[in-house]
Amino acid sequence: MPGLPAAAGGGAVPIAVLTAAVLHATWNALAHTIKDKLVGFALIGVAFTAVAAVAVCFTPLPAPAAWPFIAASTALQTAYQALLLQTYRLGDFGQLYPIARGTSPLLVAVASTTVLGRPLSGGGVLGVLVICLGLAGLALADGLPGRAQLPSLAAAVGTGVMIASYTVVDGIGVRHAGTVSGYLAWLYLCQGPVLPLAALALRGRALVAQARPFLLRGLTGGTLSLLAYGLVVWAQSRGDLATIAALRETSIVIAAAIGALVFHEPLGRRRIGASATVLAGIAVLELAHA
């Protein structure tokens, strides 16, 4: 992907985003299985750094106008990872993943309309709202959270705010870069070392021994995360930010299935109904942009 295309990618864009959703739910599930969250996210950062260090040797250098966006996205994605780490420390995957991811598409739609001046069509607005309704149903399927859950909910909502923020930043930045692959490579080379270095500062030499049992899962999760977001940024270079943000959050439906099948969390009628609502919203979005 050496450069930005002049035209939209047609059916390739939703396919890429839905593939990214599967990969994203999978790497988050892998991260959740690592008991020591700091070690898990440090390994993900190692994977980012290793892949990006190779990629920058074979990809074009982003245009100068893209570097402020790369710097801003590096800060936002580092904050996102720190908040996501805290989210998974405090609560259940099946409840907090939908809240973290479900906050994003609505915020991106608002930003796309108010900040970027790219209003959605009536059908697009309806599709985003239906998807958000389904996501809210998934998040609240087990009832309203109690006071003890407020810290985990705050971390999850903060994670969603960071997701929306870096989505908008990267959606603009990649269009200034002149190269999707170069933008991604340098973004992850800047971002990747932050959490591993923080973990090393906190744990010292003990970190290596602590990381060894989780090495495969952590590095696999990091690689899947790179692939997932690479597909999203490629799609952002060709399509509408709000629509892509909504489509990528279908990972919540996949996460609900993983929660039931892998973590033995209850699915139930409410989760099934909410999942169907998300899928209906996707259909509305696709029809609006057909």
C-alpha positions in Angstrom: 0.0 0.0 0.0 2.5 2.6 -1.1 0.1 5.5 -1.6 -3.4 6.8 -1.1 -5.9 5.9 -3.8 -7.8 8.4 -5.6 -11.1 6.6 -5.5 -13.1 4.7 -2.9 -12.4 1.1 -2.4 -16.0 -0.1 -2.9 -16.8 -3.4 -1.4 -13.2 -3.9 -0.3 -13.6 -1.2 2.5 -16.4 -3.0 4.5 -14.7 -6.4 4.0 -11.4 -4.9 5.4 -13.1 -3.3 8.4 -15.1 -6.4 9.3 -11.9 -8.5 9.0 -10.3 -6.0 11.3 -13.2 -6.4 13.8 -12.6 -10.1 14.0 -8.8 -9.6 14.5 -9.5 -6.9 17.1 -11.8 -9.0 19.2 -9.4 -11.9 19.0 -6.3 -10.0 20.2 -8.3 -8.4 23.0 -9.4 -11.8 24.2 -5.8 -13.0 24.1 -4.8 -10.0 26.2 -7.6 -10.7 28.6 -6.3 -14.2 29.2 -2.9 -12.9 30.3 -3.2 -12.6 34.1 -0.5 -10.0 34.5 -1.9 -7.2 32.3 1.2 -5.1 32.4 3.3 -8.0 31.1 0.7 -8.7 28.4 0.6 -5.2 27.1 4.4 -4.9 27.3 4.6 -7.9 25.0 2.1 -6.4 22.6 4.3 -3.3 22.5 7.4 -5.5 21.7 5.5 -7.0 18.8 4.6 -3.5 17.6 8.2 -2.3 17.8 9.7 -5.4 16.1 7.3 -5.4 13.1 7.5 -1.6 12.7 11.3 -1.6 12.8 11.4 -3.8 9.8 8.5 -2.1 8.0 10.1 1.4 8.1 13.0 0.0 6.0 10.6 -1.0 3.2 8.0 1.7 3.2 8.0 5.4 2.0 8.6 8.1 4.5 5.3 10.0 5.4 5.0 13.6 4.1 6.0 16.3 6.6 2.4 17.3 7.1 1.6 13.9 8.6 4.2 14.0 11.4 2.1 16.1 13.9 -0.7 13.6 13.5 1.7 10.7 14.1 2.9 12.4 17.3 -0.6 13.1 18.5 -1.8 9.5 17.7 1.2 8.1 19.5 0.2 9.9 22.7 -3.5 9.0 22.3 -2.8 5.3 21.5 -0.4 5.0 24.5 -3.1 6.5 26.7 -5.6 4.1 25.2 -3.5 1.1 26.0 -2.9 2.2 29.5 -6.7 2.7 30.1 -7.5 -0.6 28.4 -5.0 -2.4 30.6 -6.7 -0.9 33.7 -10.1 -1.8 32.3 -9.2 -5.4 32.0 -7.7 -5.4 35.5 -10.9 -4.1 37.0 -13.8 -6.0 35.3 -15.2 -8.6 33.0 -14.3 -8.9 29.4 -17.9 -9.4 28.3 -19.2 -6.2 29.9 -16.3 -3.8 29.6 -15.2 -4.5 26.1 -18.6 -3.4 24.7 -18.6 -0.2 26.7 -15.0 0.6 25.6 -15.7 0.0 22.0 -19.3 1.2 21.9 -18.4 4.7 23.0 -16.3 5.3 20.0 -18.6 5.3 16.9 -21.0 7.8 18.3 -18.1 10.2 19.3 -16.5 9.8 15.8 -19.8 10.5 14.1 -20.2 13.7 16.2 -16.6 14.7 15.5 -16.9 13.9 11.8 -20.0 16.1 11.5 -19.1 19.0 13.8 -15.3 19.2 13.5 -14.5 17.9 10.1 -17.6 19.2 8.3 -18.5 15.8 6.8 -22.2 15.3 7.7 -23.7 11.8 7.4 -26.7 11.1 5.2 -30.0 10.4 6.9 -29.5 6.7 6.4 -25.9 6.9 7.7 -27.1 8.7 10.9 -29.8 6.0 11.3 -27.3 3.2 10.9 -24.9 4.7 13.4 -27.7 5.2 15.9 -29.0 1.6 15.5 -25.5 0.2 16.0 -25.0 2.4 19.1 -28.3 1.1 20.4 -27.2 -2.4 19.9 -23.9 -1.8 21.6 -25.6 -0.2 24.6 -27.8 -3.3 24.8 -24.7 -5.5 24.9 -23.0 -3.4 27.5 -26.1 -3.3 29.8 -27.4 -6.8 29.1 -26.6 -7.8 32.7 -28.4 -4.8 34.2 -27.3 -1.4 35.5 -23.8 -1.5 37.1 -23.4 -0.8 40.8 -21.2 1.7 42.6 -18.4 -0.9 43.0 -18.1 -1.0 39.2 -17.7 2.7 38.7 -13.9 2.6 38.4 -14.0 -0.1 35.8 -16.7 1.8 33.9 -14.8 5.0 34.0 -11.7 3.3 32.6 -13.8 1.7 29.9 -15.5 5.0 28.9 -12.1 6.7 28.9 -10.8 3.9 26.6 -13.7 4.7 24.2 -12.8 8.4 24.2 -9.2 7.6 23.3 -10.3 5.2 20.5 -12.5 8.0 19.0 -9.7 10.5 19.4 -7.0 8.5 17.6 -9.5 7.4 15.0 -10.2 11.0 14.0 -6.5 11.9 14.2 -5.4 9.0 12.0 -8.2 9.4 9.6 -6.9 12.9 8.9 -3.2 12.2 9.2 -3.1 9.3 6.8 -4.6 11.5 4.1 -1.7 14.0 4.6 0.9 11.2 4.6 0.9 10.2 1.0 1.5 6.6 2.2 -0.7 4.3 4.3 2.0 1.8 5.0 4.6 4.4 5.9 2.2 6.2 8.2 1.4 3.0 10.1 5.1 1.8 10.3 6.3 5.1 11.8 3.2 5.4 14.1 3.9 1.9 15.6 7.7 2.5 15.8 7.0 5.6 17.9 4.3 4.0 20.0 5.6 0.4 20.4 8.4 0.9 22.9 6.5 3.1 25.4 4.8 0.4 27.5 7.7 -2.1 27.3 10.0 0.6 28.7 7.5 1.5 31.4 7.1 -2.1 32.4 10.9 -2.5 32.5 11.2 0.5 34.7 8.6 -0.9 37.1 9.6 -4.5 37.2 13.3 -4.4 36.4 15.1 -7.7 35.5 12.2 -9.7 36.8 10.2 -8.7 33.8 11.9 -11.2 31.5 11.0 -14.2 33.7 7.5 -12.8 34.3 6.9 -12.5 30.5 8.2 -15.9 29.5 5.0 -17.9 30.2 2.9 -15.4 28.1 5.4 -14.8 25.3 3.4 -16.5 22.5 0.1 -15.0 23.5 1.4 -11.5 23.9 3.4 -11.4 20.7 0.5 -13.0 18.8 -1.9 -10.5 20.2 0.4 -7.6 19.2 0.7 -8.9 15.7 -3.1 -9.3 15.3 -3.6 -5.8 16.7 -1.2 -4.4 14.1 -3.0 -6.2 11.3 -6.4 -5.1 12.6 -5.5 -1.4 12.8 -3.6 -1.5 9.5 -6.8 -2.6 7.8 -8.8 0.2 9.5 -6.3 2.9 8.6 -6.3 1.7 5.0 -10.1 1.8 5.0 -10.0 5.3 6.5 -7.8 6.5 3.6 -10.7 5.5 1.2 -14.0 5.8 3.1 -16.1 7.8 5.5 -14.7 8.0 9.1 -18.0 7.7 10.9 -19.1 4.7 8.9 -15.8 2.9 9.3 -15.8 3.6 13.1 -19.3 2.1 13.4 -18.5 -1.0 11.3 -15.3 -1.8 13.2 -17.2 -1.9 16.4 -18.9 -5.1 15.2 -16.0 -6.6 17.0 -18.3 -6.3 20.1 -20.6 -9.0 18.6 -17.6 -11.2 18.1 -16.3 -10.5 21.6 -19.7 -11.5 23.0 -19.4 -14.8 21.3 -15.8 -15.2 22.6 -17.0 -14.3 26.1 -19.6 -17.0 26.0 -17.6 -19.8 24.3 -14.2 -19.2 25.8 -14.7 -17.4 29.1 -18.1 -19.1 29.8 -19.8 -15.8 30.3 -23.7 -15.8 29.9 -25.0 -14.8 26.5 -28.7 -14.8 27.0 -31.6 -13.4 25.0 -30.6 -9.8 25.7 -27.1 -10.2 24.3 -28.5 -12.1 21.3 -31.1 -9.3 20.6 -28.4 -6.6 21.0 -26.1 -8.4 18.6 -29.0 -8.6 16.0 -29.5 -4.9 16.5 -25.9 -4.2 15.7 -26.1 -6.3 12.5 -29.2 -4.5 11.5 -27.4 -1.2 11.9 -24.6 -2.4 9.7 -27.1 -3.3 7.0 -28.6 0.2 7.2 -25.1 1.7 6.8 -24.3 -0.4 3.8 -27.6 0.5 2.1 -27.0 4.2 2.8 -23.6 4.0 1.1 -24.5 1.6 -1.7 
